[in-house]
């Protein structure tokens, strides 16, 4: 984890921006609208804290390396995918971390899903928005 000098308010704003930017990246990457190469994956890797943990809606726990492998193999794998982030709420923010919740709605490719995500971010100066994904827990939203 790399510290930066953002205030709690700035860290919260950077976190909200990161949530939206990362999901735009995911949609563009998996659809193939974004070209592979040119350091794209290296830039994506900088978004994750070294000890990042992700719990998917099925309860599987994975680390940053597993997510990086999934990204590496997933370019263009869902040509029609669209991802919309809704109802982003900063639940708590201080100089050391930001806790957010948001809904993620994925459509296209015949497998539409809706998730509720809780994510904890930490300062990370080398990440695109200055915050790193530290802990992410998703659950299925049955009705939206």
C-alpha positions in Angstrom: 0.0 0.0 0.0 1.4 3.4 -1.0 0.3 6.4 1.0 -0.7 9.7 -0.6 -1.7 13.1 0.7 -5.4 13.3 -0.1 -7.8 14.5 2.5 -10.8 12.3 3.5 -13.1 14.3 1.2 -10.7 14.1 -1.7 -10.1 10.4 -1.1 -13.9 9.8 -1.1 -14.3 11.7 -4.4 -11.4 9.8 -5.9 -13.0 6.5 -4.8 -16.3 7.3 -6.4 -14.5 8.2 -9.6 -12.5 5.0 -9.4 -15.6 2.9 -9.1 -17.1 4.4 -12.2 -13.8 4.4 -14.2 -12.9 0.8 -13.4 -16.3 -0.4 -14.5 -16.0 1.5 -17.7 -12.7 -0.2 -18.2 -14.2 -3.6 -17.5 -17.0 -3.1 -20.0 -14.6 -1.8 -22.7 -12.0 -4.6 -22.0 -14.4 -7.5 -21.9 -16.4 -6.3 -24.9 -13.1 -5.7 -26.9 -14.0 -2.0 -27.5 -10.6 -1.3 -25.8 -7.5 -2.5 -27.6 -5.2 -4.9 -25.7 -1.6 -4.0 -25.3 0.1 -0.7 -24.7 0.3 -1.2 -21.0 -3.5 -1.4 -20.5 -3.3 -4.4 -18.1 -0.3 -3.0 -16.2 -2.4 0.2 -15.6 -5.3 -2.0 -14.5 -3.0 -3.9 -12.0 -2.0 -0.7 -10.4 -5.7 -0.3 -9.3 -5.4 -3.2 -6.8 -3.8 -3.0 -3.3 -1.1 -5.7 -3.0 -3.2 -7.7 -0.5 -6.5 -7.1 -2.2 -9.3 -9.6 -1.7 -12.5 -10.1 -3.7 -15.4 -12.2 -2.6 -17.7 -12.9 -5.6 -21.5 -13.4 -5.3 -21.0 -17.2 -5.1 -18.7 -16.8 -2.1 -15.4 -17.6 -3.7 -12.5 -15.6 -2.3 -9.8 -14.5 -4.8 -6.8 -12.3 -4.7 -5.4 -9.6 -7.0 -3.3 -12.2 -9.0 -6.5 -14.2 -9.8 -8.3 -11.1 -11.0 -5.3 -10.1 -13.1 -5.3 -13.6 -14.7 -9.1 -13.3 -15.3 -8.5 -9.9 -17.0 -5.6 -11.2 -19.1 -7.8 -14.0 -20.5 -11.0 -12.1 -20.8 -10.3 -9.5 -23.4 -13.1 -9.5 -26.0 -14.9 -12.4 -24.3 -18.3 -10.6 -23.9 -18.7 -8.4 -27.1 -22.1 -7.0 -26.1 -21.5 -6.4 -22.4 -22.5 -3.1 -20.9 -22.0 -2.3 -17.2 -23.8 0.4 -15.3 -23.0 1.5 -11.8 -25.8 3.0 -9.8 -26.5 4.3 -6.3 -22.8 4.8 -5.3 -22.8 5.7 -1.6 -19.7 6.7 0.5 -20.5 4.9 3.7 -17.3 6.1 5.6 -14.2 8.0 4.6 -11.1 9.0 6.5 -7.5 9.6 5.5 -6.7 5.9 5.7 -9.7 4.3 3.8 -13.0 4.8 2.1 -16.0 2.3 2.3 -18.5 2.5 -0.5 -21.5 0.6 -1.7 -22.9 0.5 -5.2 -25.1 -1.5 -7.6 -23.5 -3.0 -10.7 -25.9 -3.9 -13.5 -24.5 -6.0 -16.4 -26.4 -6.5 -19.6 -25.7 -8.0 -23.0 -24.4 -11.4 -24.1 -27.6 -13.0 -22.8 -26.5 -13.2 -19.1 -27.8 -10.1 -17.4 -26.8 -9.8 -13.8 -27.3 -7.3 -10.9 -25.0 -7.1 -7.9 -24.7 -5.1 -4.7 -21.1 -4.4 -3.9 -19.4 -3.2 -0.8 -15.8 -2.1 -1.4 -13.0 -0.8 0.9 -10.4 1.4 -0.8 -7.0 2.6 0.6 -4.7 5.4 -0.6 -2.5 4.2 -3.4 -0.5 7.0 -5.1 0.4 4.9 -8.2 -3.2 3.9 -8.9 -5.0 5.9 -11.7 -7.2 7.7 -9.2 -4.9 7.6 -6.2 -6.9 4.8 -4.5 -6.5 1.0 -4.5 -9.2 -1.7 -4.3 -8.5 -3.4 -0.9 -11.6 -5.5 -0.2 -14.6 -6.2 -2.4 -17.7 -8.2 -1.5 -20.5 -8.7 -4.0 -23.9 -10.3 -3.5 -26.6 -10.9 -6.2 -29.5 -8.5 -6.4 -32.5 -10.6 -7.1 -35.0 -7.8 -7.8 -34.1 -4.3 -9.0 
